[in-house]
Amino acid sequence: MSIISMYTQQSLKKDIAHLYNRVNQEIHGVGVKKQRIEIFDDRVIVFAQHKRVQTLQTLSKNFHHLILSVDSALIVEFKSLFKGQIEDTLHLKVKSILRDYDPDSEEACTIIYFNEY
């Protein structure tokens, strides 16, 4: 059974968008500029346009390797918090979250795999 059968697509998209933005605000202090969410069976894909935190932007010029490590750590933290928010708020079991972020374009893609019911 698909997660879509438990929610309407619009309702699930709205809830995921809200949680995504909330976690982003918690970590970075700002929300996202733009989001697009697609649902495919037991997967949700979030395409988001972010605003790079100015401190990281400034450091990236002279400390590129350090910023790569910081970005990686922030991705791990985001995935953990986002998974917890989804499971606690929507009562859906998350199998895995995959995420990538491009600091040059400030674009991120996040894929949420839900356990099938």
TORNUNU-501502 format. One record per residue: residue number from 1; chain; x, y, z of N, C-alpha, C in turn. Coordinates in steps of 0.2 Angstrom, whole numbers. Example, Ala and Ser with C-alpha at 12.3 -4.5 7.8 and 13.67 -1.06 7.14 Angstrom:
2
NODE k c npx npy npz capx capy capz cpx cpy cpz
NODE 1 A 66 -28 39 62 -22 39 66 -16 39
NODE 2 A 64 -11 35 68 -5 36 64 0 39
//
This chain:
117
NODE k c npx npy npz capx capy capz cpx cpy cpz
NODE 1 A 4 -6 0 0 0 0 4 6 0
NODE 2 A 3 11 -4 7 17 -5 5 22 1
NODE 3 A 9 27 3 8 32 8 3 37 5
NODE 4 A 2 37 -2 -3 41 -5 -10 39 -3
NODE 5 A -11 33 -2 -18 30 0 -20 33 7
NODE 6 A -15 35 11 -17 37 18 -18 45 18
NODE 7 A -15 48 13 -15 55 13 -18 57 6
NODE 8 A -21 63 5 -21 66 -1 -15 69 -3
NODE 9 A -13 69 -10 -7 71 -12 -5 78 -10
NODE 10 A -10 83 -10 -10 90 -9 -8 90 -1
NODE 11 A -12 87 3 -11 87 10 -4 85 12
NODE 12 A -1 79 9 5 77 11 11 82 8
NODE 13 A 10 84 2 14 89 0 15 95 5
NODE 14 A 9 98 7 9 104 11 12 102 18
NODE 15 A 11 96 21 14 94 27 22 93 26
NODE 16 A 24 90 21 31 89 20 34 96 19
NODE 17 A 31 100 15 34 107 14 35 111 20
NODE 18 A 30 111 24 30 114 31 36 111 35
NODE 19 A 36 105 36 41 102 40 48 103 37
NODE 20 A 49 103 31 56 104 28 58 111 29
NODE 21 A 53 116 29 55 123 30 56 124 37
NODE 22 A 53 121 42 54 121 49 61 119 51
NODE 23 A 63 113 48 69 110 50 75 115 47
NODE 24 A 74 118 41 79 122 38 79 128 43
NODE 25 A 74 131 45 74 137 49 78 135 56
NODE 26 A 76 129 59 80 127 65 87 127 64
NODE 27 A 89 124 58 97 123 57 100 130 55
NODE 28 A 97 133 50 100 139 47 98 146 49
NODE 29 A 92 146 52 89 152 54 85 156 49
NODE 30 A 85 153 43 81 155 38 77 150 34
NODE 31 A 71 151 31 68 146 27 70 146 20
NODE 32 A 67 142 16 69 141 9 66 146 5
NODE 33 A 69 148 -1 66 153 -5 60 149 -9
NODE 34 A 61 143 -11 56 140 -16 56 132 -15
NODE 35 A 51 129 -15 50 122 -15 46 119 -20
NODE 36 A 48 113 -22 43 109 -27 43 102 -24
NODE 37 A 38 99 -23 37 92 -20 34 88 -25
NODE 38 A 37 82 -26 34 77 -31 33 70 -27
NODE 39 A 28 67 -28 26 61 -25 26 55 -30
NODE 40 A 30 49 -28 30 43 -32 29 37 -28
NODE 41 A 24 34 -28 22 28 -23 25 29 -16
NODE 42 A 30 26 -14 32 27 -7 38 32 -7
NODE 43 A 39 36 -11 44 41 -11 42 48 -12
NODE 44 A 45 53 -9 43 60 -10 50 63 -11
NODE 45 A 50 67 -16 56 71 -18 54 79 -17
NODE 46 A 59 82 -14 59 89 -12 64 92 -16
NODE 47 A 62 97 -21 67 101 -24 67 108 -21
NODE 48 A 72 111 -18 72 117 -15 77 122 -17
NODE 49 A 76 128 -17 80 134 -18 82 137 -11
NODE 50 A 88 137 -9 90 139 -2 93 146 -3
NODE 51 A 94 149 3 98 155 3 104 153 8
NODE 52 A 110 154 4 116 152 8 118 156 14
NODE 53 A 119 153 19 121 157 25 127 161 24
NODE 54 A 127 168 25 132 172 23 139 170 26
NODE 55 A 139 168 32 145 166 36 149 160 32
NODE 56 A 145 155 29 148 150 25 150 152 19
NODE 57 A 146 157 16 148 160 9 155 163 10
NODE 58 A 156 167 15 162 171 16 168 166 17
NODE 59 A 167 161 21 172 156 23 174 152 17
NODE 60 A 169 151 12 171 146 7 176 148 2
NODE 61 A 178 155 2 183 157 -2 190 155 0
NODE 62 A 191 155 6 198 153 8 198 146 12
NODE 63 A 192 144 14 192 137 18 188 132 14
NODE 64 A 189 131 8 184 127 4 183 120 7
NODE 65 A 189 117 9 188 110 12 185 110 19
NODE 66 A 186 115 23 182 115 29 175 116 28
NODE 67 A 173 120 23 166 121 22 163 115 19
NODE 68 A 166 111 15 164 105 12 162 100 18
NODE 69 A 166 100 23 165 96 29 159 99 33
NODE 70 A 158 105 34 153 108 37 146 107 34
NODE 71 A 146 108 27 140 106 23 138 99 24
NODE 72 A 143 94 24 141 87 25 138 86 32
NODE 73 A 141 89 37 138 88 44 131 91 44
NODE 74 A 130 97 41 123 100 41 118 96 37
NODE 75 A 120 92 32 116 88 28 114 82 33
NODE 76 A 119 79 36 117 74 41 113 76 46
NODE 77 A 114 82 49 109 84 54 102 86 52
NODE 78 A 102 89 46 96 90 43 92 83 42
NODE 79 A 95 78 39 91 72 38 89 69 44
NODE 80 A 93 69 50 91 66 56 85 70 59
NODE 81 A 85 77 59 79 81 61 73 80 57
NODE 82 A 74 80 51 68 80 46 65 73 47
NODE 83 A 69 68 47 66 61 48 62 61 55
NODE 84 A 65 63 60 61 64 67 55 68 66
NODE 85 A 55 73 63 49 78 62 43 74 58
NODE 86 A 45 71 53 40 67 49 37 61 53
NODE 87 A 41 57 56 39 52 60 35 54 66
NODE 88 A 37 59 69 33 62 75 27 65 73
NODE 89 A 27 69 68 21 74 66 16 70 62
NODE 90 A 19 67 57 14 63 52 13 56 53
NODE 91 A 17 53 58 16 46 60 17 42 54
NODE 92 A 22 43 50 24 39 44 31 37 46
NODE 93 A 32 30 44 39 27 46 43 29 40
NODE 94 A 49 32 41 54 34 36 59 28 35
NODE 95 A 60 26 29 65 20 28 72 24 28
NODE 96 A 72 29 24 78 32 22 77 39 19
NODE 97 A 82 44 21 82 50 17 89 52 14
NODE 98 A 88 53 8 94 55 4 94 62 2
NODE 99 A 100 66 2 100 73 1 106 75 -2
NODE 100 A 106 80 -6 112 83 -9 110 91 -9
NODE 101 A 116 95 -9 115 102 -9 121 105 -13
NODE 102 A 120 109 -18 125 112 -22 125 120 -19
NODE 103 A 131 121 -16 132 128 -13 132 133 -19
NODE 104 A 135 132 -25 135 137 -30 128 139 -32
NODE 105 A 124 134 -34 117 136 -36 112 137 -30
NODE 106 A 114 135 -24 110 135 -18 103 130 -19
NODE 107 A 104 125 -23 99 120 -24 100 114 -20
NODE 108 A 94 111 -18 95 105 -14 90 100 -17
NODE 109 A 91 94 -16 86 89 -18 86 84 -12
NODE 110 A 80 82 -10 80 78 -4 75 72 -6
NODE 111 A 76 66 -5 72 60 -7 70 57 -1
NODE 112 A 64 56 1 62 53 7 59 46 4
NODE 113 A 61 41 7 59 34 6 55 32 12
NODE 114 A 48 30 11 44 28 16 44 20 17
NODE 115 A 43 18 23 42 10 23 35 9 20
NODE 116 A 34 4 16 28 2 13 24 -1 19
NODE 117 A 17 0 19 13 -2 24 9 -8 21
//
